[in-house]
Amino acid sequence: MAVLPGGYGAVLFALLATLLCAVARRLIGKFLPAGGCARRYAGEVVCTFQLVTGMLEGDVVMEENGLVAYMVYLWFLFVLLGFTFDDDCSANLGLAWQAWLRGDIDATDAISTSVAQVLGGQLAFPYAKRLWRTAPTARHGIKWQVMIQEQCSSALQASLQGGIVAEALATLVYFAARRHLMPRGKMRSIAFDSTVQVVIIALGLEWTGMMFNPALAAALTFNCRNHPVGEHLMVYWVSPLATIALLHAVTTRGPAIPVTNGTKKEEAKSL
């Protein structure tokens, strides 16, 4: 019996996750009221789950087919993510933090959104572990053997200071590009956003894995071997969130407009 190449198996599993999350999104839209917080939080859980499962499969593509194939895979993954979910689901904790700083949402809403994202990411690991147990490819079988040890190798391959700087720079470039270069139109904006993320990840992959998203980092590298919790928090949480806060302070004039009960208000005037 022929063995399915690892890269093909990873793509099939990523498409399976996309299909499952699309179905979940439809169920959320059917049973939860539009515009409600519960609907957004549920969407963030599913959206982040899809992102993390896709990134886990990306490891297989990288190991089997190299960096170029990995970049192509990631681009399509991010595009699929953009078209699966509405604009109110981002799977990016930094965007929730930014929305709170701008005054778009209140602190309770920002915290709840962040919790939903972290939860969705944490659900992806046991899902992948059970799915990879079927070992559709030799690479999946090897990675499952590693996963059952409940350990992982840290994505942080630089010093603590180097990791902090790398994640800060990645965050700065990504959010500055979103702010100043994002084109109009859904298709163009999704393609642009995906391209920016892929380029940043490719440039800094060997330093920190280039997460620039605490929810993603919490799913992929939290409590990994040789990676203390303090280092994880400093590199993958404090560094990007502090960078977003600094960028907001530098580019925004006037106080943020307060909100209550998660209701969106007019944004503060920005440069």
N, C-alpha and C positions, 0 to 999 in steps of 0.2 A: 504494500500500500504506500503510495507516494505521500511524502510529508509536505504539508502546506508551508510555503516560505513564511518566515516570521513577519515580514513587513505586510504581506497580504492579510495574514491573520489579524494583525493589529488594526488595519484599516476596516476589516469586517467587524471587529469588536467595537471600534469607534462609531461605525454606522449603526450598529445595534443600539449603542447607548443613545445616539441621536434620535433614533426611532422611539425608544422607550421614553425619552424625555419629551418628545413631541406629543406623545399620547398623554403623558402626565400633565403637560401644559394645557391640553384640551380639556382634561378632566377638571383642572383647577379653574379654567375659564367657565366651565359649566356649573360647578357647584359653589364657587365662591364669588361674591358680588364684585362687579367691576369697580375699580377705584378704591377698593377697601385695602386696608393694611394687610389683612390676612392673605389676600390674594398675592400681594407683592412679596410677602415673606415666603410663602409657599413657592412662588416662582423663583426666588433667590436660592432656595434649597435645591430645587431641581436644576437650575442653571449652573450652579457651582458644582453640583454632582457631575453634570455633563462635561464641564471644563476639566475637572480633575481626572475623570476616567479617560478622557481624551489625552491628557498629558501623560498618564501612565502608559498608555499604548504608544505614545510618542517615544518613550524610552526604548521600546522594542524596535521601532523603525530606525532610531538612531544607531542602535547596536548592530542591527542587521544590514542597513543600507547606507549609513553615513550621514554627514551633516547636510548635504544638499537635499537629499530625500526627506530628511527631518524637517527642514525649512519649508519645503513644499507641503508636506503633511500638515504642519502647524498652520500654515496659511489657510488651507481648506478647513481645518478644524475651527479656527476662529470665525471664518465666514459662515460656516454652518451654525455656529453658536449665535452669531448675530441675526441670522434669519429665523432661528427657532424661537427666539424670545422677543418680547416687546422691549421698548426702550427703558421701561421701569425695572428691568432685571439686568444686572450688570455682571454678577459673579466677581466683582472687584471691590474689596473692602475699602480701598483707597478712594473710590468714587463716592461711597457712602460718607466717608470722612470729609471729603471735599464738599459734598452737598450740605452737610451740617455747618461747615465753616462759612459757606456762602449764605446760610440762613434759609435754604430751601426746605429743610426738614429740622425737626427739633431733636434734642439729644436722645430722647427715648426711641424715636424712630430710627435714628442712626445706629444705636446700640442693637436694637432688634434686628435691623437689616444685617448688621455684622454677624450677629449670632446665627442667623439663618444661613448666611454664606459659609461660616465655619462648619456648621452642622452638615450642610450639603457636601462639603469637601471631606469630612470625616466618614461619611457614608460610602464614599467611593472606594476606599481602601478595602474594606471587607467584601464589597461587591466584586472588585477585581480579583481578590484572593480566591473567591469561590468560582468565578468564571474561569480563571487561569488553571484551576485544578483539572479542568477537562483536557488541558494540554493539547490544543489544536495544532500547535507548532512546537518544535523542539525548544525554541527560545522561550515561549510561554511556560513550558514545563520547567525549564531551569529557573526562571524568575519566580515561579510558584514555590519551588523548593526553598528559595531565599526568603520569600514572604512568610512562610509558615514559621520561620524563626522569630517573627515579631520584631525584626530589626531591619534597619536600612542604613545605607551609607550616606553620610551627610553630603548635601550638594555644595556646602561651603568648602571650597578648595583654596581660598586665600586666607590671609590673616584676619583677625577680627576687624582691625581698622580698615584693611583693604575691602572686606566684605561690606562694611558700613558705607564706604565711599562708593563702591560699585552699585549697590542698591539705590543709594541716593541719586547718583547720576542717571541710572536707568529710569527712576521715577520722574526726575526733572525733565528728561528728554520726552518721555511719553506724555506727561500731562501738559507740557508746553506745546507739543505737537497737536494734541487734541484741542488746545485752547486757540492756537493761532493759525494752524494749517488745515484743520478739518474741513473738507469740501462739503457742499450742500448736497442733499439727496441721500436716501437710505443706502442705495447700492454703492455709491461712491464712498460714503462715510465708512461703511463696513469694510470695504476693500482697503481703504486708507488705514483705518485703525488696525486691521489685521497685518498689513505690511509693516507698519511701525513696530508692532509687537515682535514680529518675526525677526526683524533686523536687530532690534535691541537684544533679544534672546540669543541670537547667533553670535553677536559680538562679545557677550559676557557670560556665555554658557559655562566656560571652564572656571569662572571665579565663584559664582554663587548659584548657578542655575538660572539667574536673572528672573526672579519671581515678580518683583515690584508689585506684589499683591499679598498682603498678610494671610488672607483666607486660603490662597493657593499654597503658600509656604507652610501653613499649619497642617495641611493635608499631606504634603510631599516630604517634608524634612523635619517635622517636629519630633523631638526625642530620638533622633537618629544616633547611630553609633558615633562616638567621639564628637558629639555636638551638644554641649550643655544647654540647658533651657535658657540661661542668661544670654548666651551667644545668639541663640535663635531669636529671642525677643529683640535684642539690640540690632541685629542685621536685618531681619525680615519684618519687624513691626515698627520699632522706634525710628529707624532710618527712613523708610518711605513715608511714614505718616508725618514725621517732622519736616521732611522735604515738601510735602504737599502744603503743610501749614505755612512754611516759609514762602513758598511760591504764591500762596493766597495773600499773605501779608504784603508782599512786594508789589503785586499786580492789582490790588483792590484798594480803592479809596472810599472812605466813608464806612460807618459801622454796618455790620450785617443786619438785615431786617429780621427781627425775631419771628418765630412761628410757634404754634401750639398744636398739639394733637396730630403731628405729622403732616399738617396741611401745607402745601407748597405756596409760597408767597413770591412776590417779585424779587428778583435777585438784586444784590447790591451792585451799584455801578462799578464797572471794572474798566481798567485801562485797555 
